Amino acid sequence: MAPNKIVPPGGSRRTGLLLALLLGVAGCSSAPPPPRLSPPLPDAPLDLTQFTTKPCDLMTSHQLTMFFVSNQGTASPAAGKTTCTWIPHDTKALTYVASVDTTSGGIEALYHRRAAVANFTPVFVHSYPGVHRDDHDGHCTVETGVADDTLLNVTVTATDPKLEAYGDPCYEADRFAGIMVAYQANRAP
């Protein structure tokens, strides 16, 4: 004959409740989020989503005249997004290209991919964190984090070594992007 087990009343119920409580606490706890790699965004993120399909509207014609551009730009699809290209009226050896990226994860995601980004150099554009990449003679791209999930991308390409932008294309890209950021920041509600 098997020995009798003595189980206090509700004992198996208490064990089940204790097990459920422990599993519930374990399921609710999670590892803390990884530390932020990118500098923080200013307190006023910019909503540029309306420009993902209309990047030529990022600047006014008056602002473009500072860069000797006399037309509103040409929009075209490129790499899954819409870009706008502006060419100054005084030279064909310089181009400005801009787009708004809302799909790659913003400036923080760019920092997480920094090992794969050519010439990754942190910068600030009108107080917003950004990154120079692909910087070489006559060519530079600045990607500026304007909201958690949004980058403003500006590329300057100068093909004439006599142009100032050829020697320092990132300065010219920062200047172009800075005008866009300042204008959009002043338009924000």
Beta strands, then each sheet from edge to edge (+ up, - down):
strand 1: 74-78
strand 2: 81-86
strand 3: 94-101
strand 4: 121-125
strand 5: 128-136
strand 6: 139-147
strand 7: 150-158
sheet 1: 1+ 2- 3+ 7- 6+ 5- 4+
end
